[in-house]
Each structure stands twice: as C-alpha cells, then as structure tokens.
Amino acid sequence: MTIPIPDEALLTELERLALGVASEAALVVTERGAAGAVSATKSTPTDVVTEMDRRAQALIADRIRSLRPADAFFGEEDGSAAGTSGLTWVVDPIDGTVNYVYDIPAYAVSVAAVVGDPRVPGQWRPVAGAVVNPVSGERFWARAGGGAWRQRGRLPATRLAVSTQSDLGLSLVGTGFGYAASTRAWQARVLAPILPRVRDIRRFGSAALDLCRVAEGSLDAFYERGLNPWDLAAGWLLVTEAGGVVTGLGDGPPDSDLLVAGGAAAGPLRALLADILAKVGPHPSPGPSA
C-alpha cells in the first residue's frame, strides 16, 4: 500500500507540535506526588496505569485538539477520537509506566503524527514524532525526510545516525518482555539462543527509549514482540530517519508479532530470529509489553 506523505510545510508543523506537546507533558509527568501511584491495571495485574498516565494524555489530547481539531487521536489510555484530516496522533503518555512507578529513570512521553490507520497493521506509517525523557531532559524528534535529532539540556541539537556494526557477535541488542506469564515464557525460549550469538542483551523497559537508543547508535539493534502503535510510532520514525530500518520478521512493516530495528545489525538479527522462531514455534496471542 502506498501511503501519501504530507508536504514539507505540514511535516515541519507536525514535528514542532509533537515536540512541543511531548515536552510539556514531560514537565507534568515529573510532578509525581500521589498521581504517580498505581490507580488501575489492564491486561494483567502487572500491567499498570497511574493517574499521571491519564493526566498526561489528557493534556496532550487537549493541546492537539485546540490546534488541529480535524486530526484523529489514538492514545494508550482512554480518550481516542476520530478525525477527518487523514492524520492521527498516536500517543503514549508514559512509555515505561512500571519504571515510572518504581522511580527508575527510563520512561518517556511519546507523541507521533501518522498517516493511514494505526489500528490496521501495515496500513500506516509515522511522519513526525518526538520522544522526551522527563528525568534526563533528553528530547528526540524527527519528521519524514528531515533526519532524526536529539538535544540534551541546553546543548545544541545533534543529528543522529544508527550504528554501522554489522557483526552480530559484536552487537549490543535490546529487547523487552510482555506482561502475561505465557508470553514471557515464550520470549525466554527465544532469547536463550540469542544470548551466545551477540555481545550482550539490554532490557530497559521502555520501547520508545530503546528505539531512540537505536537511532543514536548506543544500541546496535532491538527486537520485541507485542508492541502497540503507541509504543513504537515515534521511535520507528527516529530510527528510519537516522538511517536504520524497522521491520517485522520479513521486509514488511513492524506489527504486534515482531519489531526488529537497527543499523547494519538489523538484517543479521532478523535472520537469526527467523531461524530461532522456526524452532521455538508460534508464540501466544499478541499482548502488550512491560
């Protein structure tokens, strides 16, 4: 499917809006207090939601609606809305909520504008987006054709480039795990034969930040199953704009079955995963990741 990309002027507008609202929400997220405590669970008792998740998403939705009322909205928490412009804002108000609850500084606000329908695998793609780490203050952003960028504090913005490491044995690889016990058991069977074939494995607990690390080259590659559009939309764009690739098990776009991202190591990792999955067998039904 060919998905039309907005013109440069609109892409720039979307990029600035994504970065602005993600930065504003990140400031709100730092005001932890009682709103940082678990207020509900979703798919399993370990799949948690805080009041801050809801507050941050509401803020983002309100800001976007006031500036672009014709756009659709699709967030991790309740509050999705239809639109007429052909653009949808895909939002994770706190990616890495478990880290947030435990005060581990590896969580982020992720905001992306996409074309197509993010509810239908293979029928959408991100065109502008931003990821902001509220603790470190790091801000990542990109638009289609504009490169991927990172800013730390008051330092000048830096254009990102993925790793050129092609030897999987020398590659640092990130991954994540689902909430359901059956999913984790399957993921462990997949991970075991990968461990001796790579430099090492990292599991930080935020897919959005993992993809930012791939974009900046501090991870050579990343894979995970069970990701939702809000987990990967902004990060997907950052990786591709940094010169990397983001796919499923084959050459097609990522979906809930699998995402593989990286620079030169992405192809070898995808080939290794295909071989392992053929031996391990089918996974449980897709579910959200921790």
Secondary structure, DSSP 8 states (H G I E B T S, - for coil): -------HHHHHHHHHHHHHHHHHHHHHHT--GGGGSEEEESSSTTSEEEHHHHHHHHHHHHHHHHH-TTSEEEESSS--B--SSSEEEEEEEEETHHHHHTT-S--EEEEEEEEE-TTSTTSEEEEEEEEE-TTT--EEEEETTS-EEEE-TTS--EE--------GGG-EEE---BSSHHHHHHHHHHHHHHGGGSSEEE--S-HHHHHHHHHHTSSSEEEESS--HHHHHHHHHHHHHTT-EEESSSSS---SS-EEEESTTHHHHHHHHHHHHHHH----S---B-
